[in-house]
Amino acid sequence: ADSYPWQLSGGMQQRASICRALIHDPRLLMLDEPFGALDAFTREELWSVLQDLWRQQRFTVVLVTHDLREAAYLADTIYVMSKRPGRIIEKRQVPFPRPRNLELTYTPEFSDLVYDLRARIGSIREDNSQ
């Protein structure tokens, strides 16, 4: 309360940004790499904060991320896009029930999903580089 926004830590700045976005009870929240600049622990903490807010308010979230773990943890559906021109080339349903806890990210099933997504993206990159 006694600090300017630029005086806050990265995690606190992200919390403030999410609060500003949610204060008007939106039905749609669009996030573009919202946690990319944060350390791993803060990032995971904010994943849980976002999930808790979603459970309370049930808004739709469109999350753009390059972090496959983040996508697998937060999403119900993951869309993989191609290089330019950006096209959706894969749609993957996330099979994990809600609410999710961070321990899920250490399970073989979670790792398998992340690995499969990574392999799919890797194959796309190989096809486009030829």
C-alpha positions as a Markdown table, in Angstrom:
| # | Residue | x | y | z |
|---|---|---|---|---|
| 1 | Ala | 0.0 | 0.0 | 0.0 |
| 2 | Asp | 2.9 | 2.3 | 0.6 |
| 3 | Ser | 4.9 | 1.5 | -2.5 |
| 4 | Tyr | 4.7 | 2.6 | -6.1 |
| 5 | Pro | 4.1 | -0.2 | -8.7 |
| 6 | Trp | 7.7 | 0.0 | -9.9 |
| 7 | Gln | 9.0 | -0.6 | -6.4 |
| 8 | Leu | 7.3 | -4.0 | -6.1 |
| 9 | Ser | 8.9 | -7.3 | -6.8 |
| 10 | Gly | 8.1 | -9.0 | -10.1 |
| 11 | Gly | 5.7 | -11.4 | -8.3 |
| 12 | Met | 3.9 | -8.5 | -6.6 |
| 13 | Gln | 3.6 | -6.6 | -9.9 |
| 14 | Gln | 2.0 | -9.7 | -11.5 |
| 15 | Arg | -0.4 | -10.0 | -8.6 |
| 16 | Ala | -1.3 | -6.3 | -9.0 |
| 17 | Ser | -1.8 | -6.8 | -12.7 |
| 18 | Ile | -4.1 | -9.7 | -12.2 |
| 19 | Cys | -6.1 | -7.8 | -9.6 |
| 20 | Arg | -6.5 | -4.8 | -12.0 |
| 21 | Ala | -7.7 | -7.2 | -14.7 |
| 22 | Leu | -10.2 | -9.0 | -12.4 |
| 23 | Ile | -11.6 | -6.0 | -10.5 |
| 24 | His | -14.3 | -5.5 | -13.1 |
| 25 | Asp | -15.5 | -9.2 | -13.0 |
| 26 | Pro | -14.5 | -9.9 | -16.6 |
| 27 | Arg | -15.9 | -13.0 | -18.3 |
| 28 | Leu | -12.6 | -13.3 | -20.4 |
| 29 | Leu | -9.1 | -12.9 | -19.1 |
| 30 | Met | -6.3 | -12.8 | -21.8 |
| 31 | Leu | -2.8 | -13.5 | -20.5 |
| 32 | Asp | 0.3 | -13.3 | -22.7 |
| 33 | Glu | 3.3 | -14.9 | -21.0 |
| 34 | Pro | 2.2 | -13.6 | -17.6 |
| 35 | Phe | 4.7 | -15.4 | -15.4 |
| 36 | Gly | 7.6 | -15.7 | -17.8 |
| 37 | Ala | 9.9 | -13.2 | -16.0 |
| 38 | Leu | 9.4 | -14.7 | -12.6 |
| 39 | Asp | 11.5 | -17.2 | -10.7 |
| 40 | Ala | 10.3 | -20.8 | -10.5 |
| 41 | Phe | 8.9 | -20.6 | -7.0 |
| 42 | Thr | 7.0 | -17.4 | -7.6 |
| 43 | Arg | 5.7 | -18.6 | -10.9 |
| 44 | Glu | 4.3 | -21.8 | -9.3 |
| 45 | Glu | 2.8 | -19.8 | -6.5 |
| 46 | Leu | 1.0 | -17.6 | -9.0 |
| 47 | Trp | -0.2 | -20.6 | -10.9 |
| 48 | Ser | -2.0 | -21.6 | -7.7 |
| 49 | Val | -3.3 | -18.1 | -7.2 |
| 50 | Leu | -4.8 | -18.0 | -10.7 |
| 51 | Gln | -6.3 | -21.4 | -10.3 |
| 52 | Asp | -7.9 | -20.4 | -7.0 |
| 53 | Leu | -9.3 | -17.2 | -8.6 |
| 54 | Trp | -10.7 | -19.1 | -11.5 |
| 55 | Arg | -12.4 | -21.6 | -9.2 |
| 56 | Gln | -14.1 | -18.7 | -7.3 |
| 57 | Gln | -15.1 | -16.6 | -10.3 |
| 58 | Arg | -15.2 | -19.0 | -13.3 |
| 59 | Phe | -14.0 | -16.6 | -16.0 |
| 60 | Thr | -12.6 | -17.9 | -19.2 |
| 61 | Val | -8.8 | -17.6 | -19.5 |
| 62 | Val | -6.8 | -17.5 | -22.8 |
| 63 | Leu | -3.2 | -18.1 | -21.8 |
| 64 | Val | -0.4 | -17.7 | -24.2 |
| 65 | Thr | 2.8 | -19.4 | -22.9 |
| 66 | His | 5.9 | -21.1 | -24.1 |
| 67 | Asp | 6.1 | -23.0 | -20.7 |
| 68 | Leu | 4.7 | -26.4 | -21.3 |
| 69 | Arg | 4.5 | -27.2 | -17.6 |
| 70 | Glu | 2.5 | -24.0 | -17.1 |
| 71 | Ala | 0.1 | -25.0 | -19.9 |
| 72 | Ala | -0.4 | -28.5 | -18.6 |
| 73 | Tyr | -1.0 | -27.3 | -15.1 |
| 74 | Leu | -3.4 | -24.4 | -15.8 |
| 75 | Ala | -5.2 | -25.4 | -19.0 |
| 76 | Asp | -8.2 | -27.6 | -19.7 |
| 77 | Thr | -7.3 | -27.6 | -23.4 |
| 78 | Ile | -3.9 | -26.9 | -24.9 |
| 79 | Tyr | -3.6 | -25.6 | -28.5 |
| 80 | Val | -0.2 | -26.0 | -30.2 |
| 81 | Met | 0.5 | -23.4 | -32.9 |
| 82 | Ser | 2.8 | -23.4 | -35.9 |
| 83 | Lys | 5.3 | -20.8 | -36.8 |
| 84 | Arg | 4.2 | -17.9 | -38.9 |
| 85 | Pro | 1.6 | -17.8 | -40.1 |
| 86 | Gly | 0.4 | -19.0 | -36.7 |
| 87 | Arg | -2.1 | -21.8 | -37.1 |
| 88 | Ile | -3.5 | -24.3 | -34.6 |
| 89 | Ile | -2.0 | -27.7 | -35.5 |
| 90 | Glu | -2.9 | -29.7 | -32.4 |
| 91 | Lys | -5.5 | -29.6 | -29.8 |
| 92 | Arg | -4.9 | -31.6 | -26.6 |
| 93 | Gln | -7.3 | -32.1 | -23.7 |
| 94 | Val | -5.6 | -32.0 | -20.3 |
| 95 | Pro | -6.8 | -35.1 | -18.4 |
| 96 | Phe | -6.1 | -34.0 | -14.8 |
| 97 | Pro | -9.1 | -33.2 | -12.6 |
| 98 | Arg | -9.5 | -29.9 | -10.8 |
| 99 | Pro | -8.4 | -28.6 | -8.4 |
| 100 | Arg | -4.8 | -29.4 | -9.2 |
| 101 | Asn | -1.9 | -29.1 | -6.8 |
| 102 | Leu | 1.7 | -28.6 | -7.5 |
| 103 | Glu | 2.5 | -32.2 | -6.6 |
| 104 | Leu | 0.8 | -33.2 | -9.8 |
| 105 | Thr | 3.7 | -31.7 | -11.7 |
| 106 | Tyr | 6.0 | -34.4 | -10.4 |
| 107 | Thr | 3.9 | -37.3 | -11.5 |
| 108 | Pro | 4.7 | -39.6 | -14.4 |
| 109 | Glu | 1.4 | -38.8 | -16.1 |
| 110 | Phe | 2.1 | -35.0 | -16.0 |
| 111 | Ser | 5.7 | -35.6 | -17.3 |
| 112 | Asp | 4.3 | -37.7 | -20.1 |
| 113 | Leu | 1.9 | -35.0 | -21.2 |
| 114 | Val | 4.7 | -32.3 | -21.2 |
| 115 | Tyr | 7.1 | -34.7 | -23.0 |
| 116 | Asp | 4.4 | -35.5 | -25.7 |
| 117 | Leu | 3.8 | -31.8 | -26.2 |
| 118 | Arg | 7.5 | -31.1 | -26.4 |
| 119 | Ala | 8.0 | -33.9 | -28.9 |
| 120 | Arg | 5.1 | -32.6 | -31.1 |
| 121 | Ile | 6.6 | -29.1 | -31.1 |
| 122 | Gly | 10.0 | -30.5 | -31.9 |
| 123 | Ser | 8.7 | -32.4 | -34.9 |
| 124 | Ile | 7.0 | -29.2 | -36.1 |
| 125 | Arg | 10.3 | -27.3 | -35.9 |
| 126 | Glu | 12.1 | -30.1 | -37.8 |
| 127 | Asp | 9.5 | -30.0 | -40.5 |
| 128 | Asn | 9.7 | -26.2 | -40.9 |
| 129 | Ser | 13.5 | -26.1 | -41.0 |
| 130 | Gln | 13.8 | -28.1 | -44.1 |
